């Protein structure tokens, strides 16, 4: 539990690798908004995998 680093809402958080801010902890709503807006980077490609955001 903690505070979302984007909106400040208290509660459970998810890690997001933001394109400009780096790794931040955000709420589910902000994580979804970042994903939908293509504002996150992906570390899957670095380990040899692939995902839709890396293609």
C-alpha angles and dihedrals in degrees: 000000000000145000125309109246091218108040101014095233114154120233141067116346139202128212115249127185098217116201094230105021100042120218112000136164114239140170121259092259094053091044090054091047092050091048094047091048093048090239096137132080123220128232094190091086090056090061094051098265129108138221136180093265092056097051 
